[in-house]
Amino acid sequence: MIFAKAPVPGAVKTRLIPALGPACAAQLALRMLEHALQTAAEAGLGPIQLHCAPDAGHPALRAAAARAGAICLAQGSGDLGERMRSALAAALQHSPRALLLGTDCPALDAGALREADAALAAGADSVFVPTADGGFALTGFRCEALAAIDEVFAGIPWSTSTVMSVTRDHLLRADLRWTELATRVDADEPADLIHVPPEWLEMVAGAPAAANR
């Protein structure tokens, strides 16, 4: 499962707008989404779902999902934790394991997704890829831990530097066993652009506005 916002200029990647401008920031968001979809397809772990915000109707999201063989779903209501919980709970009704990732981490590759799935298959209740800013780029759960997902994601201070540390506290409180993979960098702030492939930045600089695609 991949969580993504519609690439509307001015409404996505807003912290990068001072460096890139609204249109290029939106184009970069779309390029990062395409990378996440490609990564999931290359991992070959199962069906791919693109969970869209504010809804599943944006043509750029639908086109990107179609190219990767993914289906589009709306994220629904609630804070990020509630939306993640709902998506994971729905997936784990039909699968022994489920992974959920965002689109902000260019270094997250198919190998990392396979490593995360292998950790769950080996008995971990949950798996995380921490990020350098204190959050996480990927999480996953196995179905045996389904009942504890509410406790893990309730009351997390999203978009802060304490997301992962508070999540660890909740995992301990829920008596879950989890695995953390290597820390990676999200591209959220202008200083993070050094972690974005240069060809992506060159491409988005000359691309039309994402909202017009």
Steps between C-alpha positions, in 0.01 A plus 500: 500500500626844403363821655514807276344842454373628167781700331319834509735803490490687828341211688779241498868508600433843644828516694687466171315786332753767612771308314308363202181700459148351517494337156842335524431383857180334375686342210762365739222353716366322193847372405550369853163327486594334172823380663311353796260318267787368290681386814191311619458337161867395487477353850237257373348435842133512405220733384572874513253755633539876460317673786427852382422830671275688495330238279581254223379715213809697394596394145876506570456259791277270299738498204805430716317217676390347171857496366612304809201264502370650826147581607400842634317537830410807704684536832179595675459717808690545824858591580791317339505234769130424458535478122804273526325280755198463274711411197711246687201342672317459169805344333568262786150360474613337174878466530739364765724807463461856374743784431412868487732772374500863404653665197754736661803270516696466173740247660222253580547224243362157417769334711382689808140391439610137468709534816200640687275219379762242597514643853126451538517151350772414753274587792521873566161649583591824328776659295609861448740699284593801717587833341768747600242763597351276770214347303474186292474432128345152519315285746363150481305260718409135499143392554569362849565859615180640349332562835789719618513739204254743661722532806816549294372789285272681746627834626815522287621862456515481121736731307732538798847372582360263766279283277728195506595531866135523610414211268769290671341578837162387367649181356651419838173572676319271257759226567586469130825378350622727223793534263656827385684511170772751407410867548435693181432864408165649402508787251281751685714809545716695250817364668377146424511557124860375496348155555277528191650362176618800293322371192169519685557867576606569142189326371253682724656838423389467136172315551147647475303549820389172652145624543469536123605146418 
